[in-house]
Amino acid sequence: MKRVLAVVLTLIMVLSLTACGGGISTGKYKLTSMKMGETDLVQMYKDLGMDTDDLGVLEIVDDKNATLGIEGEDTEKLTYDGTYFYSSNGEKIKYKASGSKITITYDEDDGSMEMVFEK
């Protein structure tokens, strides 16, 4: 009986840890793609011979806070949950995290934009 209880408790602990493992890991993520419609602006910069290393950085500070810096813009402080980033002005931006990649998508009046950040 003790052995069965130990196995059941171990399974419960493993499953609970697995359920919590879907978050974003802290650190800096570099902008690797920025599509407006079908045009990838990062690739366009590369094709023109421009440096894209510091074009954009998304830094995950902890499990609720992040910063987003895009070249030429002020760094934006963000909060986030499992589905959205929230800007300081209340803008809600959808994201998807997969491994070492974070994809941000949002619609603007003149079309949609997708930004991909990789660690």
HELIX and SHEET records of a PDB file:
HELIX    1   1 LYS A    2  CYS A   20  1                                  19    
HELIX    2   2 LEU A   41  ASP A   47  1                                   7    
SHEET    1   A 9 THR A  39  ASP A  40  0                                        
SHEET    2   A 9 GLY A  27  MET A  36 -1                                        
SHEET    3   A 9 GLY A  56  ILE A  60 -1                                        
SHEET    4   A 9 ASN A  65  ILE A  70 -1                                        
SHEET    5   A 9 GLU A  76  TYR A  80 -1                                        
SHEET    6   A 9 TYR A  84  SER A  87 -1                                        
SHEET    7   A 9 LYS A  92  SER A  98 -1                                        
SHEET    8   A 9 LYS A 101  GLU A 108 -1                                        
SHEET    9   A 9 GLY A 111  GLU A 118 -1                                        
END                                                                             
